[in-house]
Amino acid sequence: MQVRFTQAARKHRIGKGRALAAMNNAGDPVVVPAADGHADDRLVFVGNDA
């Protein structure tokens, strides 16, 4: 799976390593279809806040 980090994520100083670790521990993602035909589907990860 390819993971792309947006400009907003970097602006808020979210580290790639920490984001990937959170995604790995969150469980199965929910697929959100793209709003238009030009964008990719999105995966939403929801996990417990420990």
N, C-alpha and C positions, 0 to 999 in steps of 0.2 A: 504494500500500500504506500502510495506517495503522500507525504505530509508537507503542506505548504503553510508557512507562517506569514500572516498578513502584516502590513505596516503597523496596524493598530497594536498587534501583539508585541512587536518590538518597541513601539512607543511606550507601552506600559511596562516595559522591562521584564517581560515574561521570558524566562530562560527556556531554550529549546529542550534541554535535558530534563528539566522539571516538568515541562508540559508533556513530553513523551512518557515520562514515568507515571504521571497522573492518568494519561490515556490508557496505559497498560494495566493499571489497577482499577479502572472504572467499570470494567465489565463490557458487555456487548453494546455497541453504539446503535442508535436509532438513525435510519437513513431518511434524510429530508430531501425530497426531490428539488431540483433546480427550479427557480421561478420562471426562467426563460430557457430557450433551447441552446443558448450560447454558454451557459455556466455549467459547472460540474455539480453533481449531487453532493450534499454535505452530510457528514456524520456528526451526530451530537452524542457526546459522552456525558453521562450523568453518574456520579458516584457519591459515596458517603464522604463527608468532610470529617477527616480524622484529626 
